[in-house]
Amino acid sequence: MNSYKELAVWEKSIELAKEIYVLTGYFPKSELFGITNQMRRASISISSNIAEGHTRYHKQEYAQFLRIAFASGAELETQLIISKSLDFCPKEKYKKSEMLLSEIMKMLNRLIFVVKNQIS
């Protein structure tokens, strides 16, 4: 694969970031510099780290950036749980973000496994 843009996980993470921006648009304005900002940054971090890692010369570095992307996904998952429990917007608005994030986490987990096996 020549470009990170060809990775399905990268494409889905871009879709997730856009969905998070829409979702957090429903949040209270008082949260703009709180959880809204954190969720937006975490969602962007996923695709950014996939892209940065893919452009590295060494598989070890690539695997490390994929792990960082995975950690950003876990961060975002936690923030979704918190914001949902605080009723920042209707529960049904979370479904698409939660579904995308779950799929991305599975894809990242598999990609990390594949890249780590290429190192060995």
Z-matrix of the N, CA and C atoms (Angstrom, degrees):
N
C 1 1.444
C 2 1.530 1 108.44
N 3 1.304 2 116.58 1 127.65
C 4 1.463 3 120.99 2 -174.74
C 5 1.518 4 114.08 3 -87.17
N 6 1.319 5 117.42 4 -27.91
C 7 1.450 6 120.04 5 -174.67
C 8 1.522 7 110.72 6 -135.40
N 9 1.311 8 115.45 7 144.97
C 10 1.465 9 120.34 8 174.86
C 11 1.527 10 110.79 9 -62.03
N 12 1.332 11 116.37 10 -23.76
C 13 1.468 12 120.72 11 179.91
C 14 1.524 13 112.30 12 -66.29
N 15 1.325 14 116.52 13 -15.32
C 16 1.468 15 121.25 14 177.82
C 17 1.527 16 112.19 15 -87.76
N 18 1.318 17 117.58 16 -7.06
C 19 1.456 18 121.52 17 -179.04
C 20 1.532 19 110.45 18 -81.06
N 21 1.319 20 116.43 19 126.14
C 22 1.469 21 120.81 20 179.07
C 23 1.526 22 110.90 21 -60.49
N 24 1.333 23 117.36 22 -35.83
C 25 1.462 24 120.44 23 -179.64
C 26 1.526 25 110.85 24 -66.25
N 27 1.312 26 117.73 25 -35.24
C 28 1.469 27 120.94 26 177.32
C 29 1.528 28 109.19 27 -67.68
N 30 1.340 29 116.82 28 -45.65
C 31 1.465 30 120.95 29 179.43
C 32 1.533 31 110.96 30 -58.78
N 33 1.319 32 116.32 31 -43.99
C 34 1.464 33 120.64 32 179.89
C 35 1.532 34 111.09 33 -67.19
N 36 1.318 35 117.07 34 -34.62
C 37 1.464 36 119.28 35 179.31
C 38 1.526 37 111.52 36 -69.66
N 39 1.317 38 117.26 37 -31.15
C 40 1.469 39 120.96 38 173.45
C 41 1.527 40 109.35 39 -65.81
N 42 1.318 41 116.29 40 -44.28
C 43 1.463 42 121.60 41 177.64
C 44 1.536 43 110.15 42 -60.51
N 45 1.332 44 116.33 43 -41.99
C 46 1.461 45 120.43 44 178.85
C 47 1.529 46 110.83 45 -62.80
N 48 1.313 47 118.00 46 -44.71
C 49 1.471 48 120.94 47 179.99
C 50 1.527 49 110.31 48 -58.47
N 51 1.319 50 116.56 49 -43.28
C 52 1.471 51 119.84 50 178.10
C 53 1.531 52 110.70 51 -63.41
N 54 1.317 53 116.09 52 -40.76
C 55 1.466 54 120.67 53 179.24
C 56 1.530 55 111.22 54 -65.18
N 57 1.329 56 116.97 55 -38.07
C 58 1.463 57 120.69 56 178.49
C 59 1.531 58 110.44 57 -65.61
N 60 1.309 59 117.16 58 -38.13
C 61 1.464 60 119.86 59 176.81
C 62 1.528 61 110.48 60 -62.54
N 63 1.311 62 117.33 61 -41.82
C 64 1.470 63 121.03 62 177.68
C 65 1.527 64 109.74 63 -64.63
N 66 1.322 65 116.32 64 -48.96
C 67 1.464 66 121.69 65 -178.36
C 68 1.524 67 111.44 66 -58.15
N 69 1.314 68 117.17 67 -49.17
C 70 1.464 69 120.08 68 -176.52
C 71 1.529 70 112.30 69 -70.89
N 72 1.319 71 116.84 70 -13.83
C 73 1.461 72 120.39 71 173.31
C 74 1.523 73 112.21 72 -63.62
N 75 1.319 74 117.18 73 -22.00
C 76 1.466 75 122.75 74 177.63
C 77 1.532 76 112.56 75 -83.40
N 78 1.310 77 116.79 76 -15.72
C 79 1.462 78 120.97 77 -174.33
C 80 1.531 79 110.58 78 -69.41
N 81 1.324 80 116.79 79 158.46
C 82 1.476 81 119.95 80 177.65
C 83 1.530 82 110.87 81 -59.78
N 84 1.310 83 115.51 82 143.98
C 85 1.471 84 120.56 83 179.72
C 86 1.535 85 110.90 84 -61.66
N 87 1.310 86 116.91 85 -26.21
C 88 1.470 87 120.01 86 178.62
C 89 1.526 88 111.86 87 -66.11
N 90 1.325 89 117.54 88 -15.40
C 91 1.467 90 122.04 89 -179.91
C 92 1.532 91 112.62 90 -97.80
N 93 1.320 92 117.41 91 4.64
C 94 1.463 93 120.72 92 -177.07
C 95 1.527 94 112.43 93 -54.73
N 96 1.322 95 117.69 94 -40.71
C 97 1.464 96 120.60 95 -179.08
C 98 1.524 97 111.62 96 -100.73
N 99 1.320 98 116.21 97 10.54
C 100 1.456 99 121.80 98 177.51
C 101 1.515 100 110.01 99 -110.07
N 102 1.304 101 115.76 100 -115.35
C 103 1.465 102 121.12 101 -173.66
C 104 1.534 103 112.41 102 -66.07
N 105 1.326 104 117.49 103 -31.12
C 106 1.469 105 119.92 104 177.53
C 107 1.524 106 110.43 105 -59.46
N 108 1.326 107 115.99 106 -50.06
C 109 1.461 108 121.46 107 178.98
C 110 1.525 109 111.01 108 -61.98
N 111 1.323 110 116.99 109 -43.69
C 112 1.465 111 121.28 110 -179.02
C 113 1.524 112 111.55 111 -62.09
N 114 1.325 113 116.63 112 -44.00
C 115 1.467 114 120.42 113 -179.13
C 116 1.519 115 111.49 114 -66.37
N 117 1.303 116 116.57 115 -40.73
C 118 1.464 117 120.08 116 178.72
C 119 1.521 118 110.60 117 -64.41
N 120 1.320 119 116.57 118 -42.79
C 121 1.466 120 120.12 119 179.80
C 122 1.525 121 111.47 120 -65.90
N 123 1.332 122 117.21 121 -42.35
C 124 1.465 123 120.87 122 179.78
C 125 1.529 124 110.47 123 -63.48
N 126 1.331 125 116.78 124 -41.61
C 127 1.470 126 119.39 125 -178.97
C 128 1.527 127 111.44 126 -66.28
N 129 1.307 128 117.09 127 -38.68
C 130 1.469 129 121.17 128 177.84
C 131 1.527 130 110.65 129 -69.31
N 132 1.309 131 116.64 130 -33.70
C 133 1.463 132 121.90 131 -179.35
C 134 1.529 133 111.94 132 -61.80
N 135 1.308 134 117.21 133 -32.94
C 136 1.462 135 120.16 134 -178.77
C 137 1.528 136 110.29 135 -60.76
N 138 1.319 137 117.07 136 -57.99
C 139 1.473 138 120.12 137 -178.85
C 140 1.526 139 111.88 138 -65.97
N 141 1.313 140 117.23 139 -35.91
C 142 1.466 141 120.92 140 -179.38
C 143 1.523 142 111.65 141 -63.69
N 144 1.321 143 117.01 142 -42.44
C 145 1.465 144 120.06 143 -179.71
C 146 1.519 145 112.21 144 -72.92
N 147 1.317 146 117.50 145 -32.76
C 148 1.467 147 119.94 146 173.95
C 149 1.526 148 108.83 147 -61.85
N 150 1.319 149 116.49 148 -46.83
C 151 1.462 150 121.29 149 -179.11
C 152 1.528 151 111.56 150 -63.93
N 153 1.325 152 116.41 151 -48.14
C 154 1.464 153 119.35 152 -178.35
C 155 1.522 154 110.94 153 -62.71
N 156 1.316 155 116.91 154 -44.59
C 157 1.457 156 120.44 155 179.89
C 158 1.513 157 112.61 156 -61.39
N 159 1.315 158 116.42 157 -39.54
C 160 1.466 159 120.79 158 -178.62
C 161 1.525 160 111.69 159 -64.27
N 162 1.316 161 116.94 160 -27.52
C 163 1.469 162 120.03 161 -178.33
C 164 1.524 163 113.25 162 -87.67
N 165 1.325 164 117.41 163 -2.95
C 166 1.462 165 121.08 164 178.49
C 167 1.527 166 110.25 165 -75.41
N 168 1.312 167 115.58 166 155.22
C 169 1.463 168 121.10 167 -176.08
C 170 1.520 169 113.33 168 -83.09
N 171 1.318 170 117.21 169 -22.53
C 172 1.462 171 120.25 170 -174.55
C 173 1.522 172 110.78 171 -114.03
N 174 1.310 173 116.25 172 139.93
C 175 1.464 174 122.27 173 -179.69
C 176 1.529 175 111.49 174 -61.47
N 177 1.348 176 117.11 175 -33.74
C 178 1.461 177 119.58 176 178.97
C 179 1.528 178 110.69 177 -61.36
N 180 1.322 179 115.92 178 -42.09
C 181 1.465 180 120.16 179 178.42
C 182 1.531 181 110.56 180 -65.91
N 183 1.323 182 115.83 181 -42.14
C 184 1.464 183 120.73 182 178.54
C 185 1.517 184 110.03 183 -58.33
N 186 1.329 185 116.66 184 -47.74
C 187 1.467 186 121.13 185 179.43
C 188 1.530 187 110.81 186 -60.45
N 189 1.325 188 116.88 187 -40.20
C 190 1.463 189 120.44 188 179.63
C 191 1.529 190 111.04 189 -63.35
N 192 1.319 191 118.01 190 -43.52
C 193 1.461 192 120.57 191 179.01
C 194 1.528 193 111.21 192 -67.46
N 195 1.315 194 117.59 193 -33.82
C 196 1.465 195 120.65 194 175.50
C 197 1.524 196 110.25 195 -65.73
N 198 1.333 197 116.90 196 -37.74
C 199 1.471 198 120.16 197 176.71
C 200 1.529 199 110.60 198 -66.17
N 201 1.307 200 116.97 199 -36.52
C 202 1.472 201 120.51 200 177.38
C 203 1.536 202 109.26 201 -65.99
N 204 1.328 203 117.02 202 -42.06
C 205 1.465 204 120.92 203 176.66
C 206 1.529 205 110.34 204 -60.06
N 207 1.341 206 116.20 205 -42.23
C 208 1.462 207 121.53 206 178.97
C 209 1.535 208 109.90 207 -62.62
N 210 1.328 209 116.71 208 -42.57
C 211 1.465 210 121.16 209 178.97
C 212 1.522 211 111.18 210 -64.02
N 213 1.325 212 117.36 211 -37.84
C 214 1.465 213 120.54 212 175.63
C 215 1.524 214 110.50 213 -63.99
N 216 1.319 215 116.50 214 -35.11
C 217 1.463 216 120.81 215 175.61
C 218 1.517 217 111.39 216 -63.69
N 219 1.334 218 116.92 217 -41.52
C 220 1.464 219 121.05 218 177.83
C 221 1.532 220 110.66 219 -65.32
N 222 1.317 221 115.61 220 -38.75
C 223 1.469 222 121.10 221 176.63
C 224 1.528 223 109.58 222 -61.16
N 225 1.319 224 116.25 223 -47.67
C 226 1.458 225 120.98 224 -179.91
C 227 1.530 226 111.11 225 -63.41
N 228 1.325 227 116.59 226 -39.95
C 229 1.465 228 120.51 227 178.54
C 230 1.532 229 110.56 228 -58.96
N 231 1.315 230 116.60 229 -43.47
C 232 1.460 231 121.99 230 178.13
C 233 1.525 232 110.81 231 -62.64
N 234 1.311 233 116.63 232 -43.19
C 235 1.462 234 120.96 233 -179.34
C 236 1.529 235 111.44 234 -67.02
N 237 1.319 236 116.95 235 -35.24
C 238 1.462 237 120.30 236 175.06
C 239 1.526 238 110.35 237 -63.12
N 240 1.316 239 116.42 238 -43.69
C 241 1.468 240 120.96 239 179.34
C 242 1.531 241 110.42 240 -61.35
N 243 1.321 242 116.43 241 -45.75
C 244 1.467 243 120.69 242 -178.86
C 245 1.523 244 110.89 243 -64.44
N 246 1.322 245 117.06 244 -49.79
C 247 1.467 246 119.65 245 -177.37
C 248 1.528 247 111.23 246 -65.07
N 249 1.312 248 116.63 247 -35.14
C 250 1.463 249 120.57 248 177.64
C 251 1.524 250 110.25 249 -66.05
N 252 1.328 251 117.07 250 -42.31
C 253 1.470 252 120.61 251 -179.86
C 254 1.525 253 111.97 252 -68.23
N 255 1.326 254 117.49 253 -23.23
C 256 1.462 255 121.89 254 177.24
C 257 1.529 256 112.52 255 -89.15
N 258 1.328 257 116.26 256 2.11
C 259 1.476 258 122.17 257 177.94
C 260 1.530 259 112.86 258 56.31
N 261 1.331 260 115.99 259 45.34
C 262 1.456 261 119.91 260 179.22
C 263 1.521 262 112.52 261 -69.53
N 264 1.314 263 117.32 262 -22.58
C 265 1.456 264 122.01 263 173.59
C 266 1.526 265 107.76 264 -159.19
N 267 1.327 266 117.85 265 168.67
C 268 1.475 267 119.72 266 -179.03
C 269 1.528 268 111.81 267 -56.54
N 270 1.314 269 115.20 268 139.85
C 271 1.480 270 122.19 269 -175.61
C 272 1.527 271 112.59 270 -55.32
N 273 1.327 272 118.01 271 -36.14
C 274 1.470 273 120.15 272 -177.61
C 275 1.533 274 112.59 273 -66.15
N 276 1.314 275 117.60 274 -20.30
C 277 1.474 276 121.42 275 178.32
C 278 1.527 277 111.82 276 -69.14
N 279 1.332 278 117.58 277 -18.49
C 280 1.460 279 122.54 278 -177.93
C 281 1.527 280 113.38 279 -83.26
N 282 1.309 281 117.45 280 -20.03
C 283 1.467 282 121.63 281 -170.58
C 284 1.525 283 114.03 282 -53.80
N 285 1.326 284 117.76 283 -49.55
C 286 1.462 285 120.24 284 -176.85
C 287 1.531 286 111.24 285 -64.31
N 288 1.319 287 117.08 286 -43.58
C 289 1.469 288 120.57 287 179.09
C 290 1.520 289 110.93 288 -62.56
N 291 1.309 290 116.53 289 -44.27
C 292 1.461 291 120.55 290 -179.60
C 293 1.526 292 111.22 291 -64.31
N 294 1.319 293 116.55 292 -40.99
C 295 1.464 294 120.89 293 179.53
C 296 1.529 295 111.12 294 -64.92
N 297 1.323 296 116.20 295 -47.43
C 298 1.467 297 120.68 296 178.76
C 299 1.521 298 111.36 297 -61.20
N 300 1.327 299 116.46 298 -45.33
C 301 1.463 300 119.91 299 -178.91
C 302 1.522 301 111.07 300 -62.32
N 303 1.302 302 117.35 301 -42.84
C 304 1.464 303 120.85 302 178.79
C 305 1.526 304 110.91 303 -60.00
N 306 1.314 305 116.39 304 -44.29
C 307 1.469 306 121.18 305 179.16
C 308 1.527 307 111.06 306 -64.58
N 309 1.318 308 116.59 307 -43.05
C 310 1.470 309 121.49 308 179.57
C 311 1.525 310 110.81 309 -63.07
N 312 1.310 311 117.23 310 -42.42
C 313 1.468 312 120.69 311 -179.78
C 314 1.526 313 110.75 312 -62.16
N 315 1.307 314 117.11 313 -41.05
C 316 1.469 315 121.00 314 177.26
C 317 1.526 316 110.68 315 -64.57
N 318 1.326 317 116.66 316 -42.73
C 319 1.461 318 121.34 317 -179.94
C 320 1.526 319 110.77 318 -65.12
N 321 1.321 320 116.36 319 -43.31
C 322 1.466 321 120.07 320 178.39
C 323 1.517 322 111.21 321 -63.36
N 324 1.305 323 116.32 322 -43.01
C 325 1.459 324 120.68 323 179.11
C 326 1.528 325 110.11 324 -57.81
N 327 1.303 326 117.16 325 -44.29
C 328 1.468 327 121.89 326 179.26
C 329 1.526 328 110.55 327 -66.67
N 330 1.322 329 117.43 328 -43.58
C 331 1.460 330 121.11 329 -179.08
C 332 1.531 331 110.74 330 -64.66
N 333 1.317 332 117.11 331 -40.47
C 334 1.467 333 120.60 332 176.42
C 335 1.529 334 109.80 333 -59.46
N 336 1.311 335 117.02 334 -44.83
C 337 1.461 336 122.18 335 178.83
C 338 1.529 337 110.87 336 -59.12
N 339 1.326 338 116.85 337 -45.73
C 340 1.471 339 121.58 338 -178.82
C 341 1.531 340 110.53 339 -64.54
N 342 1.325 341 116.75 340 -46.53
C 343 1.466 342 120.08 341 -178.73
C 344 1.523 343 110.71 342 -65.02
N 345 1.325 344 117.80 343 -41.71
C 346 1.463 345 120.65 344 178.41
C 347 1.537 346 110.93 345 -62.01
N 348 1.307 347 117.78 346 -36.88
C 349 1.474 348 120.71 347 178.15
C 350 1.519 349 112.08 348 -70.09
N 351 1.315 350 117.78 349 -26.16
C 352 1.465 351 121.06 350 175.52
C 353 1.518 352 111.11 351 -72.29
N 354 1.326 353 116.57 352 -25.09
C 355 1.467 354 121.32 353 179.33
C 356 1.517 355 110.54 354 -73.81
N 357 1.322 356 115.39 355 -40.40
C 358 1.481 357 120.72 356 -175.44
C 359 1.506 358 113.19 357 -67.85
